[in-house]
Amino acid sequence: MSDLASHYLEEIKRQMRGHKRMAENAMVQLEDKDFFLAIDPEANSIAILVKHIAGNAGSRFSDFLTSDGEKPDRFRDREFEVTPQTTREEVLRWWEQGWTQVFTMLDSLKPEDLARTVTIRQEPHTVMQALNRALAHYAQHIGQIVFLAKHLRSAEWKMLSIPRGKSEEYKVASPKGFSRGTADSKK
């Protein structure tokens, strides 16, 4: 069981790193005006999605094993606001701080911690459930970031994975085909 738990911890770190990298590879393609653009009045800009992920990560992953994941000093609604004075550098600093919190906490976990109980908004979760919840949440918003960046860049978009219509070429050119390690390195 410990081997499976150890494998899970390595896999969740790999997945989190992959999602972070995917978002960053999308964001780097954007000009500042696109980073802050909301495509309609109800939409979130990429800057807002980044600010929200960072706020969630800071709340969920600080004192992860000992306090509720929804910290009293988190003001979630403010994560969906940016002012004209907000800079891209500021938003990306929040992003890095949030991810640092995530990876610091993940690195501190031991296999036996996975069955422990933590709370999020006073609702009990095993550590594994809380980590899966966070991964799904971040993947959803990172998918939005990639979608928006791709939409905004249009013909100038640089693919983050195998380009459309190139799968067969990739299988032939890659000694491992579509193995996990090879595909992830392309993202």
TIRO-2110 file (N, C-alpha, C; in Angstrom, 1 decimal):
// TIRO-2110
0.8, -1.2, 0.0, N, 1, A
0.0, 0.0, 0.0, CA, 1, A
0.9, 1.3, 0.0, C, 1, A
2.0, 1.2, 0.7, N, 2, A
2.9, 2.4, 0.8, CA, 2, A
3.4, 2.7, -0.6, C, 2, A
3.7, 1.6, -1.4, N, 3, A
4.2, 1.9, -2.7, CA, 3, A
3.2, 2.6, -3.6, C, 3, A
2.0, 2.2, -3.5, N, 4, A
0.9, 2.8, -4.2, CA, 4, A
0.7, 4.3, -3.8, C, 4, A
0.8, 4.5, -2.5, N, 5, A
0.7, 5.9, -2.0, CA, 5, A
1.8, 6.8, -2.4, C, 5, A
3.0, 6.2, -2.4, N, 6, A
4.2, 6.9, -2.9, CA, 6, A
4.1, 7.3, -4.4, C, 6, A
3.6, 6.3, -5.1, N, 7, A
3.4, 6.5, -6.6, CA, 7, A
2.3, 7.6, -6.8, C, 7, A
1.2, 7.6, -6.0, N, 8, A
0.2, 8.6, -6.1, CA, 8, A
0.8, 10.0, -5.9, C, 8, A
1.6, 10.1, -4.8, N, 9, A
2.2, 11.4, -4.5, CA, 9, A
3.1, 11.9, -5.6, C, 9, A
3.9, 11.0, -6.2, N, 10, A
4.7, 11.4, -7.3, CA, 10, A
3.8, 11.8, -8.5, C, 10, A
2.8, 11.1, -8.7, N, 11, A
1.9, 11.4, -9.9, CA, 11, A
1.2, 12.7, -9.7, C, 11, A
0.7, 13.0, -8.5, N, 12, A
-0.1, 14.2, -8.3, CA, 12, A
0.9, 15.4, -8.5, C, 12, A
2.1, 15.3, -8.1, N, 13, A
3.1, 16.3, -8.3, CA, 13, A
3.4, 16.5, -9.8, C, 13, A
3.5, 15.4, -10.5, N, 14, A
3.8, 15.4, -11.9, CA, 14, A
2.6, 16.1, -12.7, C, 14, A
1.4, 15.8, -12.3, N, 15, A
0.2, 16.4, -12.9, CA, 15, A
0.1, 17.9, -12.6, C, 15, A
0.4, 18.2, -11.4, N, 16, A
0.3, 19.7, -11.0, CA, 16, A
1.4, 20.4, -11.8, C, 16, A
2.6, 19.9, -11.8, N, 17, A
3.7, 20.6, -12.6, CA, 17, A
3.3, 20.7, -14.1, C, 17, A
2.7, 19.7, -14.6, N, 18, A
2.3, 19.7, -16.0, CA, 18, A
1.2, 20.7, -16.3, C, 18, A
0.3, 20.8, -15.4, N, 19, A
-0.8, 21.8, -15.6, CA, 19, A
-0.2, 23.2, -15.4, C, 19, A
0.6, 23.5, -14.5, N, 20, A
1.3, 24.8, -14.3, CA, 20, A
2.0, 25.1, -15.5, C, 20, A
2.8, 24.2, -16.0, N, 21, A
3.7, 24.5, -17.2, CA, 21, A
2.8, 24.8, -18.4, C, 21, A
1.7, 24.0, -18.6, N, 22, A
0.8, 24.2, -19.7, CA, 22, A
0.2, 25.7, -19.7, C, 22, A
-0.2, 26.1, -18.5, N, 23, A
-0.8, 27.5, -18.4, CA, 23, A
0.3, 28.5, -18.7, C, 23, A
1.5, 28.3, -18.2, N, 24, A
2.6, 29.2, -18.4, CA, 24, A
3.0, 29.3, -19.9, C, 24, A
3.0, 28.1, -20.6, N, 25, A
3.3, 28.1, -22.0, CA, 25, A
2.2, 28.8, -22.8, C, 25, A
1.0, 28.8, -22.3, N, 26, A
-0.1, 29.6, -23.0, CA, 26, A
0.0, 31.1, -22.7, C, 26, A
0.2, 31.4, -21.4, N, 27, A
0.3, 32.8, -21.0, CA, 27, A
1.5, 33.6, -21.7, C, 27, A
2.6, 32.9, -21.9, N, 28, A
3.8, 33.6, -22.4, CA, 28, A
3.5, 34.0, -23.9, C, 28, A
2.5, 33.5, -24.5, N, 29, A
2.2, 33.8, -25.9, CA, 29, A
1.4, 35.1, -26.0, C, 29, A
0.9, 35.6, -24.8, N, 30, A
0.0, 36.7, -24.8, CA, 30, A
0.7, 38.1, -24.6, C, 30, A
0.1, 39.1, -25.2, N, 31, A
0.5, 40.5, -24.9, CA, 31, A
-0.3, 40.9, -23.7, C, 31, A
0.1, 41.9, -23.0, N, 32, A
-0.5, 42.3, -21.7, CA, 32, A
-2.0, 42.6, -22.0, C, 32, A
-2.3, 43.3, -23.1, N, 33, A
-3.8, 43.6, -23.4, CA, 33, A
-4.6, 42.3, -23.4, C, 33, A
-4.1, 41.3, -24.0, N, 34, A
-4.9, 40.0, -24.0, CA, 34, A
-4.9, 39.3, -22.7, C, 34, A
-3.9, 39.4, -21.9, N, 35, A
-3.8, 38.8, -20.6, CA, 35, A
-4.9, 39.3, -19.7, C, 35, A
-5.3, 40.6, -19.9, N, 36, A
-6.4, 41.2, -19.0, CA, 36, A
-7.7, 41.3, -19.7, C, 36, A
-7.8, 40.8, -20.9, N, 37, A
-9.1, 41.0, -21.7, CA, 37, A
-10.1, 40.0, -21.3, C, 37, A
-11.3, 40.5, -21.0, N, 38, A
-12.5, 39.6, -20.8, CA, 38, A
-13.3, 39.6, -22.1, C, 38, A
-13.6, 38.5, -22.6, N, 39, A
-14.2, 38.4, -24.0, CA, 39, A
-15.7, 38.8, -23.9, C, 39, A
-16.3, 38.9, -22.8, N, 40, A
-17.7, 39.4, -22.6, CA, 40, A
-17.8, 39.8, -21.1, C, 40, A
-18.9, 40.5, -20.8, N, 41, A
-19.1, 41.0, -19.4, CA, 41, A
-19.1, 40.0, -18.3, C, 41, A
-19.5, 38.8, -18.7, N, 42, A
-19.6, 37.7, -17.7, CA, 42, A
-18.3, 36.8, -17.7, C, 42, A
-17.4, 37.0, -18.6, N, 43, A
-16.2, 36.2, -18.7, CA, 43, A
-15.1, 36.6, -17.7, C, 43, A
-14.3, 35.7, -17.4, N, 44, A
-13.1, 36.0, -16.6, CA, 44, A
-11.9, 36.2, -17.6, C, 44, A
-11.1, 37.1, -17.4, N, 45, A
-9.8, 37.3, -18.1, CA, 45, A
-8.8, 36.2, -17.6, C, 45, A
-7.8, 36.0, -18.4, N, 46, A
-6.7, 35.1, -17.9, CA, 46, A
-6.1, 35.6, -16.6, C, 46, A
-5.9, 36.9, -16.5, N, 47, A
-5.4, 37.5, -15.3, CA, 47, A
-6.3, 37.1, -14.1, C, 47, A
-7.6, 37.2, -14.2, N, 48, A
-8.5, 36.8, -13.1, CA, 48, A
-8.4, 35.3, -12.8, C, 48, A
-8.4, 34.5, -13.9, N, 49, A
-8.3, 33.0, -13.6, CA, 49, A
-7.0, 32.7, -12.9, C, 49, A
-5.9, 33.4, -13.3, N, 50, A
-4.6, 33.2, -12.6, CA, 50, A
-4.7, 33.6, -11.1, C, 50, A
-5.3, 34.8, -10.9, N, 51, A
-5.4, 35.3, -9.6, CA, 51, A
-6.3, 34.4, -8.7, C, 51, A
-7.3, 33.8, -9.3, N, 52, A
-8.2, 32.9, -8.5, CA, 52, A
-7.5, 31.6, -8.2, C, 52, A
-6.7, 31.0, -9.1, N, 53, A
-6.0, 29.8, -8.8, CA, 53, A
-5.0, 30.1, -7.7, C, 53, A
-4.3, 31.2, -7.8, N, 54, A
-3.3, 31.6, -6.8, CA, 54, A
-4.0, 31.7, -5.4, C, 54, A
-5.1, 32.4, -5.4, N, 55, A
-5.8, 32.6, -4.1, CA, 55, A
-6.3, 31.3, -3.5, C, 55, A
-6.8, 30.4, -4.4, N, 56, A
-7.3, 29.1, -3.9, CA, 56, A
-6.1, 28.3, -3.4, C, 56, A
-5.0, 28.3, -4.1, N, 57, A
-3.8, 27.5, -3.7, CA, 57, A
-3.3, 28.0, -2.4, C, 57, A
-3.2, 29.3, -2.2, N, 58, A
-2.7, 29.9, -1.0, CA, 58, A
-3.6, 29.5, 0.2, C, 58, A
-4.9, 29.5, 0.0, N, 59, A
-5.8, 29.1, 1.1, CA, 59, A
-5.8, 27.6, 1.3, C, 59, A
-5.9, 26.8, 0.3, N, 60, A
-6.0, 25.4, 0.5, CA, 60, A
-4.8, 24.7, 1.0, C, 60, A
-3.6, 25.2, 0.6, N, 61, A
-2.4, 24.5, 0.9, CA, 61, A
-1.5, 25.1, 2.0, C, 61, A
-1.9, 26.2, 2.6, N, 62, A
-1.2, 26.6, 3.8, CA, 62, A
-1.8, 25.9, 5.0, C, 62, A
-1.0, 25.4, 5.9, N, 63, A
-1.4, 24.7, 7.0, CA, 63, A
-2.4, 23.6, 6.6, C, 63, A
-2.1, 22.9, 5.5, N, 64, A
-2.9, 21.9, 4.9, CA, 64, A
-3.5, 20.8, 5.8, C, 64, A
-2.6, 20.3, 6.6, N, 65, A
-3.0, 19.1, 7.4, CA, 65, A
-3.7, 19.6, 8.7, C, 65, A
-3.6, 20.9, 9.1, N, 66, A
-4.0, 21.3, 10.4, CA, 66, A
-5.1, 22.3, 10.5, C, 66, A
-5.4, 23.0, 9.4, N, 67, A
-6.5, 23.9, 9.4, CA, 67, A
-7.4, 23.8, 8.2, C, 67, A
-8.6, 24.3, 8.3, N, 68, A
-9.5, 24.3, 7.2, CA, 68, A
-8.9, 24.9, 5.9, C, 68, A
-9.2, 24.3, 4.8, N, 69, A
-8.7, 24.8, 3.5, CA, 69, A
-9.2, 26.2, 3.1, C, 69, A
-10.3, 26.6, 3.7, N, 70, A
-10.9, 27.9, 3.4, CA, 70, A
-10.5, 28.8, 4.5, C, 70, A
-9.4, 29.5, 4.4, N, 71, A
-8.8, 30.3, 5.5, CA, 71, A
-9.7, 31.6, 5.7, C, 71, A
-9.8, 32.0, 6.9, N, 72, A
-10.6, 33.2, 7.3, CA, 72, A
-10.1, 34.5, 6.6, C, 72, A
-8.8, 34.5, 6.2, N, 73, A
-8.3, 35.7, 5.5, CA, 73, A
-8.4, 35.7, 4.0, C, 73, A
-9.0, 34.6, 3.5, N, 74, A
-9.2, 34.5, 2.0, CA, 74, A
-10.5, 35.3, 1.7, C, 74, A
-10.4, 36.1, 0.7, N, 75, A
-11.6, 36.9, 0.2, CA, 75, A
-11.8, 36.5, -1.2, C, 75, A
-12.4, 35.3, -1.4, N, 76, A
-12.6, 34.7, -2.7, CA, 76, A
-13.1, 35.7, -3.8, C, 76, A
-14.1, 36.4, -3.4, N, 77, A
-14.7, 37.3, -4.4, CA, 77, A
-13.7, 38.3, -5.0, C, 77, A
-12.8, 38.7, -4.2, N, 78, A
-11.7, 39.7, -4.7, CA, 78, A
-10.8, 39.0, -5.7, C, 78, A
-10.8, 37.7, -5.7, N, 79, A
-9.9, 37.0, -6.7, CA, 79, A
-10.5, 37.2, -8.1, C, 79, A
-11.7, 37.6, -8.2, N, 80, A
-12.3, 37.8, -9.5, CA, 80, A
-12.4, 39.3, -9.9, C, 80, A
-11.5, 40.1, -9.3, N, 81, A
-11.4, 41.5, -9.6, CA, 81, A
-9.9, 41.9, -9.9, C, 81, A
-9.7, 42.7, -10.9, N, 82, A
-8.5, 43.3, -11.1, CA, 82, A
-8.8, 44.8, -11.5, C, 82, A
-7.9, 45.6, -11.1, N, 83, A
-8.0, 47.1, -11.3, CA, 83, A
-7.1, 47.4, -12.5, C, 83, A
-7.3, 48.6, -13.1, N, 84, A
-6.4, 49.1, -14.1, CA, 84, A
-5.0, 49.2, -13.7, C, 84, A
-4.8, 49.3, -12.4, N, 85, A
-3.4, 49.4, -11.8, CA, 85, A
-2.7, 48.0, -11.6, C, 85, A
-3.5, 47.0, -11.7, N, 86, A
-2.9, 45.6, -11.5, CA, 86, A
-2.0, 45.3, -12.7, C, 86, A
-0.8, 44.9, -12.4, N, 87, A
0.1, 44.6, -13.5, CA, 87, A
0.2, 43.1, -13.7, C, 87, A
0.7, 42.7, -14.9, N, 88, A
0.9, 41.3, -15.2, CA, 88, A
1.9, 40.7, -14.3, C, 88, A
3.0, 41.5, -14.0, N, 89, A
4.0, 41.0, -13.1, CA, 89, A
3.5, 40.7, -11.7, C, 89, A
2.5, 41.5, -11.2, N, 90, A
1.9, 41.3, -9.9, CA, 90, A
1.1, 40.0, -9.9, C, 90, A
0.3, 39.8, -11.0, N, 91, A
-0.5, 38.6, -11.1, CA, 91, A
0.4, 37.4, -11.2, C, 91, A
1.4, 37.4, -11.9, N, 92, A
2.3, 36.3, -12.0, CA, 92, A
3.1, 36.0, -10.8, C, 92, A
3.3, 37.1, -10.0, N, 93, A
3.9, 36.9, -8.6, CA, 93, A
3.0, 36.1, -7.7, C, 93, A
1.7, 36.5, -7.8, N, 94, A
0.7, 35.7, -7.0, CA, 94, A
0.7, 34.3, -7.4, C, 94, A
0.7, 34.1, -8.8, N, 95, A
0.7, 32.7, -9.4, CA, 95, A
1.8, 31.9, -8.8, C, 95, A
3.0, 32.4, -8.8, N, 96, A
4.2, 31.7, -8.3, CA, 96, A
4.1, 31.4, -6.8, C, 96, A
3.6, 32.4, -6.1, N, 97, A
3.4, 32.2, -4.6, CA, 97, A
2.4, 31.1, -4.3, C, 97, A
1.3, 31.0, -5.1, N, 98, A
0.3, 30.0, -4.9, CA, 98, A
0.9, 28.6, -5.2, C, 98, A
1.6, 28.5, -6.3, N, 99, A
2.2, 27.2, -6.7, CA, 99, A
3.3, 26.8, -5.8, C, 99, A
4.1, 27.8, -5.3, N, 100, A
5.1, 27.5, -4.3, CA, 100, A
4.5, 26.8, -3.1, C, 100, A
3.3, 27.4, -2.6, N, 101, A
2.6, 26.8, -1.5, CA, 101, A
2.2, 25.3, -1.8, C, 101, A
1.6, 25.1, -3.0, N, 102, A
1.2, 23.8, -3.4, CA, 102, A
2.4, 22.8, -3.4, C, 102, A
3.5, 23.1, -4.0, N, 103, A
4.6, 22.2, -4.1, CA, 103, A
5.3, 22.0, -2.8, C, 103, A
5.4, 23.0, -2.0, N, 104, A
6.0, 22.9, -0.6, CA, 104, A
5.2, 21.9, 0.2, C, 104, A
3.9, 22.0, 0.1, N, 105, A
3.0, 21.1, 0.9, CA, 105, A
3.1, 19.7, 0.3, C, 105, A
3.0, 19.6, -1.0, N, 106, A
3.1, 18.2, -1.6, CA, 106, A
4.4, 17.5, -1.2, C, 106, A
5.5, 18.3, -1.2, N, 107, A
6.8, 17.7, -0.9, CA, 107, A
6.9, 17.3, 0.6, C, 107, A
6.1, 17.9, 1.4, N, 108, A
6.1, 17.5, 2.8, CA, 108, A
5.2, 16.3, 3.2, C, 108, A
4.4, 15.9, 2.3, N, 109, A
3.5, 14.8, 2.5, CA, 109, A
4.2, 13.4, 2.5, C, 109, A
3.8, 12.6, 3.4, N, 110, A
4.3, 11.2, 3.4, CA, 110, A
3.1, 10.3, 3.0, C, 110, A
3.5, 9.1, 2.5, N, 111, A
2.4, 8.2, 2.0, CA, 111, A
1.3, 7.9, 3.0, C, 111, A
1.7, 7.8, 4.3, N, 112, A
0.6, 7.6, 5.3, CA, 112, A
-0.3, 8.8, 5.5, C, 112, A
0.1, 10.0, 5.0, N, 113, A
-0.8, 11.1, 5.2, CA, 113, A
-2.1, 11.1, 4.3, C, 113, A
-2.0, 10.3, 3.2, N, 114, A
-3.1, 10.3, 2.2, CA, 114, A
-4.4, 9.9, 2.8, C, 114, A
-4.5, 9.1, 3.9, N, 115, A
-5.7, 8.7, 4.5, CA, 115, A
-6.2, 9.6, 5.6, C, 115, A
-5.3, 10.6, 5.9, N, 116, A
-5.7, 11.5, 7.0, CA, 116, A
-6.9, 12.4, 6.5, C, 116, A
-7.6, 13.0, 7.5, N, 117, A
-8.7, 13.8, 7.2, CA, 117, A
-8.3, 15.3, 7.3, C, 117, A
-8.7, 16.0, 6.3, N, 118, A
-8.6, 17.5, 6.3, CA, 118, A
-9.9, 18.1, 6.0, C, 118, A
-10.1, 19.3, 6.2, N, 119, A
-11.4, 19.9, 5.9, CA, 119, A
-11.3, 21.1, 4.9, C, 119, A
-12.3, 21.2, 4.1, N, 120, A
-12.4, 22.3, 3.2, CA, 120, A
-13.8, 22.9, 3.3, C, 120, A
-13.9, 24.1, 3.8, N, 121, A
-15.2, 24.7, 4.1, CA, 121, A
-16.0, 23.8, 5.1, C, 121, A
-15.2, 23.3, 6.1, N, 122, A
-15.8, 22.5, 7.2, CA, 122, A
-16.2, 21.1, 6.7, C, 122, A
-16.0, 20.8, 5.5, N, 123, A
-16.4, 19.5, 5.0, CA, 123, A
-15.2, 18.5, 5.0, C, 123, A
-15.3, 17.3, 5.6, N, 124, A
-14.1, 16.4, 5.7, CA, 124, A
-13.8, 15.8, 4.4, C, 124, A
-12.5, 15.7, 4.1, N, 125, A
-12.0, 15.0, 2.9, CA, 125, A
-10.7, 14.2, 3.4, C, 125, A
-10.5, 13.1, 2.8, N, 126, A
-9.2, 12.5, 3.0, CA, 126, A
-8.2, 13.4, 2.2, C, 126, A
-6.9, 13.3, 2.6, N, 127, A
-5.9, 14.1, 1.9, CA, 127, A
-6.0, 13.8, 0.4, C, 127, A
-6.1, 12.5, 0.0, N, 128, A
-6.2, 12.2, -1.4, CA, 128, A
-7.4, 12.8, -2.1, C, 128, A
-8.6, 12.9, -1.4, N, 129, A
-9.7, 13.6, -2.0, CA, 129, A
-9.5, 15.1, -2.2, C, 129, A
-8.8, 15.7, -1.2, N, 130, A
-8.5, 17.1, -1.3, CA, 130, A
-7.6, 17.4, -2.4, C, 130, A
-6.6, 16.5, -2.6, N, 131, A
-5.6, 16.7, -3.7, CA, 131, A
-6.3, 16.5, -5.0, C, 131, A
-7.1, 15.5, -5.1, N, 132, A
-7.9, 15.3, -6.4, CA, 132, A
-8.8, 16.4, -6.7, C, 132, A
-9.4, 17.0, -5.7, N, 133, A
-10.3, 18.1, -5.8, CA, 133, A
-9.6, 19.3, -6.4, C, 133, A
-8.4, 19.6, -5.8, N, 134, A
-7.6, 20.7, -6.2, CA, 134, A
-7.1, 20.5, -7.7, C, 134, A
-6.6, 19.3, -8.0, N, 135, A
-6.1, 19.0, -9.3, CA, 135, A
-7.3, 19.2, -10.4, C, 135, A
-8.5, 18.7, -10.1, N, 136, A
-9.6, 18.9, -11.0, CA, 136, A
-9.9, 20.4, -11.1, C, 136, A
-9.9, 21.1, -10.0, N, 137, A
-10.2, 22.5, -10.1, CA, 137, A
-9.2, 23.3, -10.9, C, 137, A
-8.0, 23.1, -10.7, N, 138, A
-6.9, 23.8, -11.4, CA, 138, A
-6.9, 23.4, -12.9, C, 138, A
-7.2, 22.1, -13.2, N, 139, A
-7.2, 21.7, -14.6, CA, 139, A
-8.3, 22.4, -15.3, C, 139, A
-9.5, 22.5, -14.6, N, 140, A
-10.6, 23.2, -15.3, CA, 140, A
-10.2, 24.6, -15.6, C, 140, A
-9.7, 25.4, -14.7, N, 141, A
-9.3, 26.8, -15.0, CA, 141, A
-8.1, 26.9, -15.9, C, 141, A
-7.2, 26.0, -15.8, N, 142, A
-6.1, 26.0, -16.8, CA, 142, A
-6.6, 25.7, -18.2, C, 142, A
-7.5, 24.8, -18.3, N, 143, A
-8.2, 24.6, -19.6, CA, 143, A
-8.8, 25.9, -20.1, C, 143, A
-9.4, 26.7, -19.3, N, 144, A
-10.0, 28.0, -19.7, CA, 144, A
-8.9, 28.9, -20.1, C, 144, A
-7.8, 28.9, -19.4, N, 145, A
-6.6, 29.8, -19.8, CA, 145, A
-6.1, 29.4, -21.2, C, 145, A
-5.9, 28.1, -21.4, N, 146, A
-5.4, 27.7, -22.7, CA, 146, A
-6.4, 28.0, -23.8, C, 146, A
-7.7, 27.7, -23.6, N, 147, A
-8.7, 28.0, -24.6, CA, 147, A
-8.7, 29.5, -24.9, C, 147, A
-8.7, 30.4, -23.9, N, 148, A
-8.7, 31.8, -24.2, CA, 148, A
-7.4, 32.3, -24.9, C, 148, A
-6.3, 31.8, -24.4, N, 149, A
-5.1, 32.2, -25.1, CA, 149, A
-5.0, 31.7, -26.5, C, 149, A
-5.5, 30.5, -26.8, N, 150, A
-5.5, 30.0, -28.2, CA, 150, A
-6.5, 30.9, -29.0, C, 150, A
-7.6, 31.2, -28.5, N, 151, A
-8.6, 32.0, -29.2, CA, 151, A
-8.0, 33.4, -29.5, C, 151, A
-7.4, 34.0, -28.5, N, 152, A
-6.8, 35.3, -28.7, CA, 152, A
-5.6, 35.4, -29.6, C, 152, A
-4.9, 34.3, -29.6, N, 153, A
-3.7, 34.3, -30.5, CA, 153, A
-4.0, 33.8, -31.9, C, 153, A
-5.1, 33.1, -32.1, N, 154, A
-5.6, 32.6, -33.4, CA, 154, A
-4.5, 32.0, -34.2, C, 154, A
-4.2, 32.5, -35.4, N, 155, A
-3.3, 31.9, -36.3, CA, 155, A
-1.8, 32.0, -35.7, C, 155, A
-1.6, 32.9, -34.8, N, 156, A
-0.2, 33.0, -34.2, CA, 156, A
0.0, 32.0, -33.0, C, 156, A
-1.0, 31.2, -32.7, N, 157, A
-0.9, 30.3, -31.5, CA, 157, A
0.2, 29.3, -31.8, C, 157, A
1.0, 29.0, -30.8, N, 158, A
2.0, 28.0, -30.9, CA, 158, A
1.5, 26.8, -30.1, C, 158, A
1.3, 25.7, -30.7, N, 159, A
0.7, 24.5, -30.1, CA, 159, A
1.5, 24.1, -28.9, C, 159, A
0.7, 23.6, -27.9, N, 160, A
1.3, 23.1, -26.6, CA, 160, A
1.5, 21.6, -26.6, C, 160, A
0.9, 20.9, -27.6, N, 161, A
1.1, 19.5, -27.7, CA, 161, A
1.2, 19.2, -29.2, C, 161, A
0.8, 18.0, -29.6, N, 162, A
1.0, 17.6, -31.0, CA, 162, A
0.0, 18.4, -31.9, C, 162, A
0.5, 19.1, -32.9, N, 163, A
-0.3, 19.9, -33.8, CA, 163, A
-1.4, 19.0, -34.5, C, 163, A
-2.5, 19.6, -34.7, N, 164, A
-3.6, 19.0, -35.4, CA, 164, A
-3.1, 18.4, -36.8, C, 164, A
-3.5, 17.2, -37.1, N, 165, A
-3.1, 16.6, -38.3, CA, 165, A
-1.6, 16.0, -38.3, C, 165, A
-1.0, 16.0, -37.2, N, 166, A
0.4, 15.6, -37.1, CA, 166, A
0.6, 14.3, -36.2, C, 166, A
-0.5, 13.7, -35.8, N, 167, A
-0.4, 12.6, -34.8, CA, 167, A
0.4, 11.4, -35.4, C, 167, A
0.1, 11.1, -36.7, N, 168, A
0.8, 9.9, -37.3, CA, 168, A
2.3, 10.2, -37.5, C, 168, A
2.6, 11.4, -37.9, N, 169, A
4.0, 11.8, -38.0, CA, 169, A
4.7, 11.7, -36.6, C, 169, A
4.0, 12.1, -35.6, N, 170, A
4.6, 12.0, -34.3, CA, 170, A
4.9, 10.6, -33.8, C, 170, A
3.9, 9.7, -34.1, N, 171, A
4.1, 8.3, -33.8, CA, 171, A
5.3, 7.7, -34.5, C, 171, A
5.5, 8.0, -35.7, N, 172, A
6.6, 7.5, -36.5, CA, 172, A
8.0, 8.1, -36.0, C, 172, A
8.0, 9.4, -35.7, N, 173, A
9.2, 10.1, -35.3, CA, 173, A
9.6, 9.8, -33.9, C, 173, A
8.7, 9.5, -33.0, N, 174, A
9.0, 9.3, -31.6, CA, 174, A
9.3, 7.8, -31.4, C, 174, A
10.4, 7.5, -30.8, N, 175, A
10.8, 6.1, -30.5, CA, 175, A
9.8, 5.5, -29.5, C, 175, A
9.2, 6.3, -28.7, N, 176, A
8.2, 5.8, -27.6, CA, 176, A
6.8, 6.0, -28.1, C, 176, A
6.5, 6.5, -29.2, N, 177, A
5.2, 6.8, -29.6, CA, 177, A
4.5, 7.8, -28.7, C, 177, A
3.4, 7.4, -28.2, N, 178, A
2.6, 8.3, -27.3, CA, 178, A
2.8, 8.0, -25.9, C, 178, A
4.0, 7.6, -25.5, N, 179, A
4.2, 7.2, -24.1, CA, 179, A
4.1, 8.5, -23.2, C, 179, A
3.8, 8.3, -22.0, N, 180, A
3.5, 9.4, -21.0, CA, 180, A
4.7, 10.4, -21.0, C, 180, A
5.9, 9.9, -20.8, N, 181, A
7.0, 10.8, -20.7, CA, 181, A
7.2, 11.7, -22.0, C, 181, A
7.1, 11.1, -23.1, N, 182, A
7.3, 11.8, -24.4, CA, 182, A
6.3, 12.8, -24.6, C, 182, A
5.0, 12.5, -24.5, N, 183, A
3.9, 13.4, -24.7, CA, 183, A
4.0, 14.6, -23.7, C, 183, A
4.3, 14.3, -22.5, N, 184, A
4.3, 15.4, -21.5, CA, 184, A
5.5, 16.4, -21.8, C, 184, A
6.6, 15.9, -22.4, N, 185, A
7.7, 16.8, -22.6, CA, 185, A
7.4, 17.7, -23.8, C, 185, A
6.4, 17.4, -24.6, N, 186, A
6.0, 18.3, -25.7, CA, 186, A
5.1, 19.4, -25.3, C, 186, A
4.5, 19.3, -24.1, N, 187, A
3.5, 20.3, -23.6, CA, 187, A
4.2, 21.5, -23.1, C, 187, A
END
